Amino acid sequence: MLCEAGLLPGALTRNAGLHFICRDVWLRVESTATAWTSRFRPSADLLVPLKSGEGRYVAPQQVLDELEDEGRVVFRYHDNPNGSLRDIAGICSANGRVVGLMPHPEHAIEALTGPSDDGLGVFYSALDSVLAA
């Protein structure tokens, strides 16, 4: 949705293999310089659910290079389940306020019902940003 609205570059397309994926995945935090990741330590590992049929991130080579050069790749898959280019699981806008990712941190906020509570860091980071504004 964020890519389609033009808030973030690139697009989400059908998963490699054209299958719906529903499983827990490991992500690595690549950037803590966003309103959504400030509570994480660099290179932190998160376990969150992935649930999608169209979650493969694609973009032209030039856009991918710009995202890398500007530090706008926010999350990467450890084991790229859907064929996203450069293992990208999440990116951010130039100002770091808009972050889009395919996995679902909102389903990893309670260790009893989710695979972990690793997703809480995303929401606590956002709360910190709002309270600091």
C-alpha positions in Angstrom: 0.0 0.0 0.0 2.8 2.5 0.9 4.6 1.7 -2.4 1.3 2.0 -4.4 0.6 5.3 -2.7 4.1 6.6 -3.7 5.2 7.1 -0.1 7.9 4.5 -0.6 9.8 3.4 -3.8 9.5 0.0 -5.4 6.7 -2.5 -5.4 5.5 -5.7 -3.7 4.9 -8.5 -6.2 3.9 -12.2 -6.1 6.2 -14.3 -4.0 8.9 -16.4 -5.8 7.2 -19.7 -6.4 3.8 -18.0 -6.5 2.8 -19.5 -3.1 1.2 -17.9 -0.1 3.7 -17.9 2.8 2.6 -18.2 6.3 5.5 -18.8 8.7 7.7 -17.1 11.3 10.8 -15.5 9.8 14.0 -13.9 11.3 14.7 -10.3 10.4 17.8 -8.3 11.0 17.5 -4.6 11.9 19.6 -2.7 9.4 18.8 0.9 10.6 17.8 2.3 13.9 17.5 5.8 12.5 13.8 5.7 12.0 10.8 6.6 14.1 9.9 2.9 14.1 13.2 1.3 15.0 15.0 3.6 17.4 14.5 1.2 20.3 16.4 -1.6 18.6 20.2 -2.1 18.7 21.9 -2.2 15.2 21.9 -5.7 13.8 19.3 -7.0 16.3 17.5 -10.1 15.2 13.7 -10.2 15.4 11.3 -13.2 15.0 8.0 -12.2 13.4 5.3 -13.8 11.4 5.2 -13.4 7.6 1.8 -13.9 5.9 1.6 -12.9 2.3 1.1 -14.0 -1.3 2.4 -10.7 -2.7 5.3 -9.8 -0.4 8.4 -9.9 -2.7 10.0 -6.5 -2.7 11.3 -5.3 -6.1 12.7 -2.0 -7.5 15.0 -0.9 -10.3 18.7 -1.4 -9.6 19.2 2.4 -9.3 16.5 2.6 -6.6 18.0 -0.3 -4.7 21.4 1.3 -4.9 20.0 4.6 -3.5 18.2 2.8 -0.7 21.5 1.1 0.3 23.6 4.2 -0.1 21.2 6.3 2.0 20.8 3.7 4.7 17.1 3.3 4.0 17.0 -0.5 4.1 15.5 -1.0 7.6 15.0 -4.7 7.8 16.5 -7.7 5.9 15.4 -11.3 5.9 17.9 -13.8 7.2 16.5 -16.6 5.0 14.7 -14.7 2.2 11.4 -16.7 1.9 9.7 -14.7 -0.9 12.5 -13.7 -3.2 12.7 -10.0 -2.2 15.6 -8.3 -4.0 18.7 -8.0 -1.8 16.8 -9.8 1.0 14.9 -6.6 1.8 12.1 -7.0 4.3 11.5 -3.3 5.0 12.5 0.2 3.9 11.9 3.8 5.0 11.3 7.2 3.6 14.1 9.7 3.3 13.1 11.3 6.6 12.7 8.0 8.4 9.1 8.6 9.4 7.5 6.2 7.0 8.6 2.6 7.3 7.1 -0.2 5.3 7.7 -3.9 5.8 6.1 -7.1 4.7 6.3 -9.2 7.9 3.9 -8.5 10.7 5.4 -7.1 13.9 1.9 -6.5 15.2 1.5 -10.3 15.5 4.7 -10.6 17.6 3.8 -8.5 20.6 3.0 -11.3 23.1 5.3 -14.3 23.5 2.3 -16.4 24.7 0.3 -16.0 21.5 3.0 -15.1 18.9 6.4 -16.5 18.0 8.0 -13.8 20.3 7.4 -10.3 21.6 10.0 -8.8 19.3 7.5 -6.7 17.5 7.0 -4.6 20.6 10.1 -2.6 19.8 8.5 -1.3 16.6 5.6 0.1 18.6 7.6 1.4 21.5 9.9 3.2 19.1 6.9 4.9 17.5 5.5 5.8 20.9 8.9 7.4 21.9 8.8 9.4 18.6 5.3 10.7 19.3 6.0 11.6 22.9 9.2 13.4 21.9 7.4 15.5 19.3 
